[in-house]
Amino acid sequence: MNRPPLRFFFDYVSPYAYLAWTQLPALAARHGRTVELVPVLFAGMLNALGTTGPAEVPAKRFYIYKHTRRIAHELGVPFVMPASHPFNPLLALRVTAAVGDAEARHQLVSALYAAVWAGGGGLVEPERVRAVVASVGLDVRELLEAAQSPAVKDQVRRNTEELLALGGFGVPTVVADGELFFGVDSLGHLERFLRGEDPITPEEMERLRNLPVAASRI
């Protein structure tokens, strides 16, 4: 029986999304799932929700850089902070959306993440994106032209809107059988969910969904 894919909503600007991607393909394979890669613009989500990104809060920015480095150490994966952060990931997201073949998209995502978070020179300059595209054997001119097309631009926007409509609020988010799992620290919860061991019952889910608010700062 074909099982639905794990839908991975991501943005290259997020170190947590990079760390999740280093683990997700193996996790999916353990449960007979594939991974569907869905590039979204995190900044667009923040604008829609009226919230602030973690790297826009100075104290939190410094903390997450330390935090993600420690997680990478625990996972045993490469981690090198880019020369500047946050940066504009839009070209890389659009190039990714322009790749239709699933395996080619997986290879490109891994290479683009390595460019940002594994000491690969970053993605700030368009020529760096072009170099990564070339490194995985894809047609640079074709993809860069496609990335500027209205259809591909609209695809990234629609991906972002879809995640918001699903109840998402950040990246990385994995959608598994209609359930959302946010953050690299939720991968263990995702795995238990796929094993049928989620501790949250449908009744509790409904109660949590409708839990009253007793105080507000507004």
HELIX and SHEET records of a PDB file:
HELIX    1   1 PRO A   15  ARG A   30  1                                  16    
HELIX    2   2 PHE A   42  LEU A   49  1                                   8    
HELIX    3   3 PRO A   54  GLU A   56  5                                   3    
HELIX    4   4 PRO A   58  LEU A   75  1                                  18    
HELIX    5   5 LEU A   90  ALA A   97  1                                   8    
HELIX    6   6 ALA A  102  TRP A  117  1                                  16    
HELIX    7   7 PRO A  126  SER A  135  1                                  10    
HELIX    8   8 VAL A  140  ALA A  147  1                                   8    
HELIX    9   9 PRO A  150  ALA A  165  1                                  16    
HELIX   10  10 VAL A  184  SER A  186  5                                   3    
HELIX   11  11 LEU A  187  LEU A  194  1                                   8    
HELIX   12  12 PRO A  202  ARG A  209  1                                   8    
SHEET    1   A 4 VAL A  35  PRO A  39  0                                        
SHEET    2   A 4 LEU A   6  PHE A  10  1                                        
SHEET    3   A 4 THR A 173  ALA A 176 -1                                        
SHEET    4   A 4 GLU A 179  PHE A 182 -1                                        
END                                                                             
